[in-house]
Amino acid sequence: MAPDGFSERRKSPRIKTGLALEIRHPASSSPLRVTTSEISLGGCYIETMFTLEVGTQLEMTLWINDEKVPAKGVVATRYPQVGNGINILEMANEDRAKLESFLKTQETLVPKPF
């Protein structure tokens, strides 16, 4: 547990970066287009006023370097009128490698704390 009492549950550290994301879920006929505020190999966080219920299954398309990267996910957290945390459940190995490569380039751009 961290000194502030917060226990980290994520398997992969999230990187603060905006990545275009298209989400489709069963209750909607059109996709929701958002931008991540944080992302990792295991999931992402999106800020949106119109949040989805925890447990909602999602078809997702991440846009990495102008390339479509499909994935399946599930809403893990919900903060009404603020945003959702999304876990990535399924992603092809080659697509996961694209995401991993993108995240590594983003890590080098994030300033390290002193």
Secondary structure, DSSP 8 states (H G I E B T S, - for coil): --TTS-----SS--B----EEEEE-TT-SS-EEEEEEEE-SSEEEEE-SS---TT-EEEEEEEETTEEEEEEEEEEEEETTTEEEEEEEE--HHHHHHHHHHHHHHHHHS----
